[in-house]
Amino acid sequence: MVESLEVNNLKYENLFEDISFQVKSGQFITISGGNNCGKTALIRILSGQIKTEKMIKLFGTYTEEYPQNLWKEITGAIIPQDNPEFLFKTVEEELNYTIHLFKKTEEEKKETYKELIKKYKLTKYQKKNPNEVPEFIKIKILLSEKMLGTPQILFLDDICEELEEKEKEEFIKLLRTLQLENQTSIIMTTSDLNIALESDYLFIINDKNILLEGEPLTVLEKDNVLNKIGLDLPFMVDLSVKLKDYNVVDRVELNMDRMVDTIWK
């Protein structure tokens, strides 16, 4: 599997020191850590908003060497504090304007609009002002617009923070669908380890470097380390780890019904 992103000895102000890691093409990566660990700064660096020199490669080329137009073709980023108000008065107008930038024929534009409305579940919001719809709908509008260009790598900064649990679940399913359809690499920062649990690989940032990394469930079993830096484990992981300590169960179980069955056997 090809590396879509390589970070080599990243240093930045007083936040990072010699951070190195790779992201395989098509992977869904989450990055987490305690308060003020630098997650947003890191996603800004990775997405090219903060410039570096000879530290980050995208598909084998240093990011600073990419022409701006090519960079926009292969990457997309949603960083909430960077997203201005939508320009148009309705969701329909907003989406059709973006579609117009990518599609040539009128038939293609109409078909693409129908597909977006269905895939992102925006049907009842078509005539609404995009600046006045719920936060989750705004996120889906932004995501639909970013994915129109089929970026090879997508950067997301803690955009699930304000969502309800059901919305988070729907959003992760949507991301997985987009990842598989387009073979897009996804790099997302999050403070919610329940979301991190759904990714392919997890990095925990602390004290200017990578503290832990690996498959999410393996990382989250390091409960003592995570608790020390102020991160709360998902409930079922926390329960499983505690029960393992008392030899009640021999592995982490994420399903409550199966957990009960295991305990009663």
N, C-alpha and C positions, 0 to 999 in steps of 0.2 A: 504494500500500500504506500502511495506517494505522500511525502510530507507536504501539506498545504501551507504550513507555517512553521518556521524555525526561529526560536529566540536564543541568541547566543550571548551570554555574559551581559545581560541587560543591567545597566546602571542608570538611575534617574534621581537626581537631587538626593534627598535623604530618605526616599521611600524604598528603593530597590538597590540590591547589591549582588551582582553576578547571578542573576536569574537566567536559567537555561531550561528550555523544554521544547518539545515538538508536538505538532498536531497533525494526525494523519488525515488524508483527504477523505471527506465524508463523515468524520467523527463529530459527535456532539459532546463538547467539553464544557464543564462548569468550573468556575473559579470562585472560591469563597474564602472567608477569613473574618477575624474580629473587626470591631469598629476601627475606622481610620487605618486599615491595613494597606490601602491604596488600590482597591479594586477598580474604582472609576478611572484613576490615573492610568492603570495598566491597560484597561480596554481602550482608552484614548490613544495610548502608545501603539497598541497592536493594530488599531484601525487607521493609524496614520495621522490622527489629529494632533498628536504631539510628535514632533520629528526626532528621529534618532539617526545615528551614523554607524553603519556596519554592525548592527546589532540584531536586526530582524529581517528575515527572508520570507517572501511570499512566493511559493512555487519556484524556489531556487534563486530568486532575484531579490536583492536588497530593496526594501520598500521605497527608499529615497530615490531609487533609479527608475521607478515607474512613471511614465507620462500620466498626467492627471486624468485624461480621458480614459486610458486603459485601466487605471486604478478604480475608477467609478464603475467600470464594466464588470470587474471581477470581485468587488467587495460591496457589502452593504452594512450599514450601522444604524442602530436605534439607541440613542443615548438621550434619555428623557429631557434633561436640562438643555439639550441642543435643539430640540424640536420646536420650531415656532408655531404659531397658530396656523390652522389650515387656511388656504387662500380663498376657497369657494364656499358658497352659501349652503350647499347641500352635499351629502356624501356622494350622490350620483355625479354631480359636476366635478367633484374632487377626483374621483376615480377615473372618469372619462378623460379628464385633462391628462392624467398620468399615462393612461392607456394610449392616448394620442401620440405620446413621445416614443412609444415602442412599436405600435402596430401601423401598418401601411394602408390596408384597404378598409373600407367602411364595414364590410362583412366581418373581418377579423376583429375590429374594435367592438362590434356588437356582441360577438361570440365571447370575447375575452371578458367583457363586462358581466355577462350572464354567469360565466364560470367563477369570477371573483365573488360575486354576490352570494352564490351558492356555497362555495368552498369556505368562505370566511363568515358565513351566516350573518349577512348584513341586510337581508331582504327588507325587514321592517324599518330600517334606518335610512333607506335610500333618499327620502325627502327631508331628512333631519339635517340640521346644521352640524357639521362634524366637530365643531368646537364646543358643542353643548351636549354631546352624547356621553354615556358612561365611559369611564377610563378604559375599560376592557375593549370597548368598541373602537376607541381612538387607537389603541395599540394594534388592533387587527387591521385597521385602515392603513396605518403606517407600514405594517408588515406586508400587507398585500401590495403596496406600492413598491417597497424594496424588492420583493420577490419577482416583480414583473420583468426585471432585468436579469433574472436567473443568476444571481451572484454565486460565485464558487465558494465564497466564505462570508458568513454573516456574523456580525458582532452585536451583542445585546447587553445592555448595562442595567441589571437589577430591575427589569421592567415589570416583574410580577409582584413587586413589593406591595402595591396597593390593591391587589386582586383578592377576591374571595377564593376559598378552597376549590369550589367547583369550577371557577373561572381558570384557576391555575391548572387544574387537570385537563380542561379543554385546550388550553394554550399549549401545554406540553404535547398533547396528542397531535395538535396542528403542526407544531415544530417537527415532530417525528415524521409526519406525512410529507412535509416539504423537504426534509432532509433526504428521505428515500426517493422521492420523485425526481429531485434535481441533483442528488449526490452532493449536496451543499454541506460544507463544514460549518458547524455552529459553535461559537465561543460565547458563553454567557456568564456574566458575573451574577451572583445571587447571595443573599443573606439567609435564604431559606434552604436548609439542608434536605427538606422533603423534595424540593425540586432537583437538587444535586443528585439525589438518589436515582432519579430517572435518566440521568445522562450516562454516556459511555465511559467517561473518565473524569476524575475530580482532582483539582489542585487546591490545597489549603495554603494561603499566604499568611506569613507572620514574621515579624522582625526582619523585614527587608528581603526575605527569601522564601523559597518554597519549603514549608514545614512538612507537609505530607502530600503524597500523590498516589494514584492508583485507581482501580475500579472502586466506584463509590461505596459499596457495601464494605469492602475491605478497609477503606479509609475511615468510615464511620464507626467501625468497631473500636477505634482508638479513642474511646470515650474520655479517658482521663486527660489526654492531650487536648482534645477539642473543648472540654469543659474549662480548662485552664485559660483558654483564650476567648472565652465568653460565647461559644457556639452551643446551641441547644440541639441535641440529637432528635431525629424523628421519633415519635412515641414508641412505635413497635421496635425500632432498633435499640432504643434505650432500655425498654423492657427486656428484650432478648438478651442483651449484654449482661444485665443484672442477674437474670435467671441462669445464664451460663456460668457466672461467677459462683453460683450456689449449686452447680451441677444439676439443675432442674431440666435444662435443655442443652443440646450439644451444638446448636447452630442458631444463627439469626433467622427468625421467622417473621415475615412482613404481613402475613395474613392472620387476623385475629382468630378466626374459626379454626384454622390449622394449629395455631398456638394452643388453644384450649384443648383440642384433641390430643396434642402431644403431651400436655401436662397431665391429662387424665389417664393416659395409658399406663 
